[in-house]
Amino acid sequence: MATADIPTIIDFSIFNQLLEMDDDETDREFSHSIVLNFFEQAETTFTKMDEALAHKDLKELSSLGHFLKGSSAALGLTLVKDTCEKIQHLGAGKDAAGDNDISDPTLALSQISPLLITVRHDYAESEKALRKFYDSQ
């Protein structure tokens, strides 16, 4: 599977930058290890996000959104990155775009809840595409 075959949920111009770091294009050991590590981090982060949502901890949700935004951006997982950025903003007391303040924490939490469903779906699609890519190498 060539990077051009990776679905649009992954920005392959960014993903290619990671692939360029591989010493061997046939086994892609370096990039594969980075991707597998990301999968572990993402799963752990989603669990922590669920806990933070249950405890209505907006600050923690913002922090976790920021963390996952950065690591997903580095792999080119744009939909995951974009949704995590919205979670980060809402957790920080801003609207999803980060432009306006939200003074009602209940409103922010109610907007984060469906975003967690969306980000998990987008992550699952990204994970499936990346696993398929590495399995075909």
Helices and strands as residue ranges (DSSP letters): G 3-5, H 12-19, H 29-54, H 58-75, H 78-91, H 105-135
